[in-house]
């Protein structure tokens, strides 16, 4: 094996450049990555997208192993095998409701890998082909190395905080530090200055500079995420995904690996675009979110209590079952509460019963419902809900006026009409479902004591056509199904 690798290695980056066939292989891998992103844009094509991504990654990994002088191919093979076993085990055991924190956790590993690769290149630059004629690391290589370490460290610490918030290990409420904006700008400025000094430094000892960049980057990742509340977690997950891509791209330049540059750029740019789209869907400032809630009001929402207690109608599972059976069109709006209660399977069973009785059932998904992009789509897919029954906000919002029942399960802010009517509301301008136009509204939530993550009361609770179903979402849906049977 090593005799086969040696000629290719001599022609690789450490020798005379990457072979033409390897560049072609990386290009093919890049095409598969693009096809993967295209496939993942729709639940109906997501399986094909995953397969294309895996094929592209296999091509990139094999090409890299063949064209680089790997110190010990056996050790690399063992590491790949162990990592694959861990990945398969996690994938088989993880609950769909825990997917957001799993994604955040995996982002942290990507960031840590970028930091470790950057430090490996710094400590042994000769092995990476980074030495110049005087035996020092070139300025351009230092910039690439510093950026890769900094972005990777920010991704790691930020993802760890996101994981803790999403998994409930720390409060999902924003944690506002005094003078946080000044601190954040100061730390970011220091990282930029230190990276420049590191790049311009001579052959002397630059260890203190790169250590300082690493430490400050870990700190700023922590500071950027803790002020962001639970309502913005979908954007945070997408943003961290973008960061991990840019970290990989920076390391690709350091390693001279075209596949890493292509892959990192694709992930980084697609994550940034998705973050921007989600910010628009939440009426959030993109710059505000990526800067750690810059400009956020410390006294803002998220307190978890309604502003006032008003009369509302409370119903039972039997009431809901009877009226659902009499309906012709039902639109279901799932939210994070459905995920917490793991009610997706019970919801699918309820829909099946209704369809067997001749009721048309559709699902309406808000772009930011849940705690990561596509969270509700993932849960409904797990429950085998057919893709052609699931609609995005812009495709179904006009149908609420013709709907007999709007069935809200665990959603809140995404159905709050204050986003359209109350200019003082923190969610004003956020596109929401027009559930107030439906003939009947059923709203499942645990109690009237809490509100959405935005911390504002919801007028839908008190509408004449609304019936509150106060219970655990899964338990209530199961009772409705039992009543219909």
N, C-alpha and C positions, 0 to 999 in steps of 0.2 A: 504493500500500500504506500509506504513512504517513498519507495523508488518511483512510483507513479506520480506522487505529489511533487517531488523535487523539481522536475523540469517546469511544471506550471508555476511553482513558487518563484523560480528564478525570473520568470517573466512577469510576475505580479508587481504590486506597488513597491515592494522592497527592492525590486530589481529594475526592470525596464518598462514598467507599465502593465496594466491589465490586458490579458490576451483578448483578441477580437471576439472569439467565441464566448468568452465570459461576459463581455459587454452586451452581446446579443442575448445571453441568458438573463442578465439583469433587466434588459429591456422587456423581455417576455414576462419576467416576474412582475415588472411594473404594470404591464397591461392587465395581468391577472388581479393585481391590487385595485386597479381602477374598476374592473368588472365587479370586484367584491364590494366596493363602495356603492356602485350602482345597484347591485342586488340587494344590499342591506337597506336601501331607501324605501323598500316596500315589504311588508310581512309576507306577501305572496311569493316573493323571489329571494327571501332572506336565506333559505337553505342553500340555494345555488350561490348566493353571495359568499356565504361561509366556506363552501367548497372551493370557490375560486381563490379566496384568501389563503386557504391552506395550501393549495397547489402552488400559488405564487411564493409563499414563504418557504415551501420545500425546495423549490428551484433556487431561491436566493441562498438558503443555508448550504445546500450541496455545492453550489458554485463557489461560495466563499471558502468552504473547507478544502476544495480541490485547488483553488488558485492562491491559497495562502500557506505559508510555511508554519503549519500547526505544530507546536512543540510536542504534543503527545495526542495523537488522534484517538487513542483508546480512552484517555481521560475525558476528552470532549464527548465521545460517544456515551460514556457512562453518565456524564452530566446531563446530556440530552435525554437519555432514558429515564433517569430519576426525575427530571423536571416534567417529562411527559406523564409519568405515573402519578405525580402529585397533581398535575392539571386534570387528568382524567378522573381521579378520585374526587377532587373538589367539584368538578362539573356534574358528576353523578349524584353527589350528596347535597349540593346547595339547593335550598328552596328558592323558588322564583321570587318570593317576597323579599329575599335577602340579596337579590341581584344588584341593587344600587350600591350597597356597601362592598360587595364583591368587586364590582367595577372600580370603585375608588381604591380598594386594596391593591388590585392589579396595577393601577396607574402608579401607585407608590413604588412598586417593584421596578417598573420601567424607569422611573426617575432615579432610583437607587442604582440600577445597572449603569445608567449614564454617568453617574458620579464615580462609580468604581472603575469604569473604563477610562474616564478622564484621568483619574489618579494613577492607573496603571501606565497610561501613556506618559504621564509626567515623571514617574519614578523609573521607567525603563524606555526612554524615547527611542533608543537604537532599535529595539524590537519592532517599533511601529514606523520606522523609516522617517523620523522627525528631526534627526540631527543635521545641522549645517556643517560647512567646512571647518569652522572653529570648534566643533564639538558641542555647540549649544543648540537649544530648540529655537526654530525660526519664529519670528514675530507673528506671522500669520497663523502658524500652528498653535502658538500660545493663545491667540484670540479665540480660535476655534475650541481649544481645550477649555479655556476659562468660561466661555459661553455655555458649552456643553455641561460642565460641572454645575454652573450657576442655575441653569434652567432645570437640570435634573434634580438638584437639591430642593429648589422651589416646588417642583412637582411632587417630590417625596414627602416633604413635611406638610404641604397643603393637602395631599391626598390622605395622609394619616389623620388629619383633623376632620376632613370630609367623611372618612370611614367612621370615626368616633361619633360624629353627629348623626350620620345615617343609621348606625347600628344602635343608637340610644345610649352609648357609653359616655356621652357628654350631652349637655343641653343643645337642642337645635336652635335655640334663641340666639340672636346676635349678641356677641360679647364686645362691647364698645370700650376700648381703652382710651384714656385721656390723651389727647394730642396724637391720636393714631395716624392721622394724615401726615403730619410733620415727621413722625417716626418712620413711616413707610417710605416717604420720599427721601428722607435722609439715608436710610439703609440702601435703597435702590441706587441713589447717587454714589454711595460709598462703594458698592459692588462695581459700578461702571468705572470709577476712578481706579480702584485696585486692579481691575482687569487690564486697564490701559497701562498702568505701571508695570504689571506682570509682563505684558507684551513687549514693553520698551526696555525692560531690565536686561543687563548684560549677562554673561555666563556665570555670574556669582550666585549666591544662595538666594533663590526666589521662594523658598519654602514658606516663609511667613506670609507672603502675599497670597499664594494659592490657598493656604489654610484659612486666611481671613475671608477670602471670597466664598469658600465652601461654607464656613460657619454662618456668615451673614445671609447667604442664600437659604440655608435651612431656617434661619430666623424669619426672613421675610415671607417664606411660604406659610409659616405658622400665622404670622400677623395678617396676611392677606385673607385668610379663610375664616378665622374666628369671628370677624364682624359680620359675616354673611349668614342670614337666617335660613330656616328650613324652607321657606317659600322659594328661595332662590337656588336650592340644591340642584335642580335639573340643569341650570345654567352652569353651576360650579363643576358638576361631573363632566359636562361637555367641554368646559374650559380647561380642566385638568387633562382631559384627553388630548386637547390641542397642545398643551405644554409638553406632554410626554412625546408627542410627535416631533416638536421642534428640538427637544433634547436629543432624540435619536438622530435627527438630521445633522445636528452639530457634531455628534460623535462620528457620523458617517464621513464628514470632512476630515476629522482627526485621523480616522483609520484609513482614509482613502477608499471607502467602500461605497460604490455607486448605489447598491441596493438599499443601504441604510439611508442614504440621502433621499432617494426617491420615495421610499416608504415613509420616512419621517415627514417629508414635505407634504405628502398626501394626507397623512393623519393630522398634521398640524393645521393645514389650511382648511380641511373639511371640518375639523373640530371648531375652528374659529368661526367659520361660516354658520355652523349649526348654533353656536353660542349666540351669535348676532341675531339669528332668526328667532331663537327662544326669548331673547331679551325683548324683541319687538312684540312677541306674543304675550309677554308679561308686563308690557309698558315699563320696562326697566331700561336704564341707561347702560349701554354696553361698557362704556368706559368706567362707569360707577361700579359695575360688578367685578370686572377684571382688576380694578384698583382696590378691591377689598371693601366695597360699599362706600366708596368715596362720595361724600356729600349726603350720606344717609342721616336721617334725623335720629339722634340718640333716644328721643322720647317717642319714637314711632310705635307702630302697631306691634302685634305679636304678644300681647299681654294675656290672651286666651280668655277674655271675658267680654260678653256683649255690653254695649254702651247703655242699654236699657232693657228692661223686661217688659214685653208686650204680650197681649193675648194671642194664643195660637191654638190650632186644632190638633189634637193628638188622636191617632187612629191605632187600630190593631192589625195583626196579620190577616184576620178574617175580613176586615173592611177592605184592605188592599187587594186580597185575593178576589173578592167579589167584583170590584171595579175593574181590575185588570182583565178578568174574564169577559167583561162586557165591552171592552175596548176593541177597536179595529186596528189602531196604530199605537205602538208603544216605543218610545225612545229611551234607552238606558244610558245614563251618564255615570260612568265609574270614576272613582278618585282614590286617593291614597288610603282612605278608610277601608275600601274594599281590599286593598293589599294587606293592610294590618290584620284584618279579620280573616284573610285567606278565603274570601267568599266567592271567588271566581267560579269554582265548580258548582256551587249551589246556584249561582246566578245563571249559569249555562243551563242547569236543570230546569229552573223556572222558565227560561225562554223556550226551552223545548216543549214544556207543558202548554205554554201559551200558543205556540205555533201549531201544536197538534189540535188546538181548539179554533184555529183559523185566524189568530191574531198576528199581524205583521210586527216583527220585532227588529229594531235596529240599535246599534251602539254608537254613541257619539264620544269621540276622544279629543280632549283638549291637548294642544301641543306640549303643555307643561304639567299635565296631570301626573301625579306620582313624584318620584324622587330621582328619576333619570330620564333621558330622552327615550320615548317609546315604552315607558314602564307599563302602561295599561295594555298596550298592544301585546307585550310579552306575556302578561298574565292571562289575557283572553286567549292567546294562542295556546298556552298551556292547558286551558280548559277546552280546547278544540272548538272554539268559536270560529265559524267560517269567515274568511277574510272579507268576502263581499258583503258582509253585514256590518262591518266596522267602517265608520266614516270620520273624517277629520272635520274640524269646526266649520270651515268655510264651505264644505260640501253638504252639510246637513242642517245648518242653522236656520235656513229658510223653511224647514219642514216642521218646526215646532208649532207653528200656527195651525197646522192640520193634524197635529198629534192629539190623540185622546188622553194619553198619559205620558208625562215625563217622569221617569223613575231614577232618582238621584241616589247613588249609593256611595257614600264616603267622600263626595266632592263638596266643595264649599265656595272658595273664591272664584272658581271658574264659572259659577252660575249666579254670581252676585250682581244684580242690576246696578249697584252703586258705581260700578266701573263705567256705566254709561250716563249716569245722572248726577253724581256727586263729585264736583270738581275738587273738593277738599279731601276726598278719599285717596289713600295711598295706592289704590288699584285703578284709579280713574284713567281711562284710555285703554285699559287692557281688554282685548276682545273676549267676550264671554258668551255662553250659550243663552239663547232667548227662551229659557224655560218658562218665563212668566207669560208667554203667549200660548202655552199648552192649556187644554181644557181642565186637566187635573194634574197635580204634582204630588208625588210621594217622595218624601225626603227622609232617608235613613241616616241617623246619626246617634251617637251614644247618649247624649243628653243635650239639654238646651244651655248648659253651663259653659260651653266653649264655642269659639268661632274659628275661622280658618287661620292659616299662618300669617295672613296679612293683618290679623287682629281687628277686623271690622265686622260689625253685625251684618246680617243678611236679610233683606226685606222679603226674600222668598219664603222665609219661615212663617211669615205672618200674613201671607196673601190668602184671599178667600178660598181659592181653589187648592191650597196646599194642605196636606195632611202629614204631620210629623210622625214618623215611626221610630220611636226612641228605643234603641236596643243595639246590641252587637250586630253588625251587618250580616254575618254568616247565619247567626241564630234567627234573625228576622226573616231572611230569605228562605231558610229551611221551613220556617213556620208558615210562610205564604204558600210554598209548594205543597206542604201537608194539607193546608186548608183547601187548595184547589183540587187536590186528589180526592 
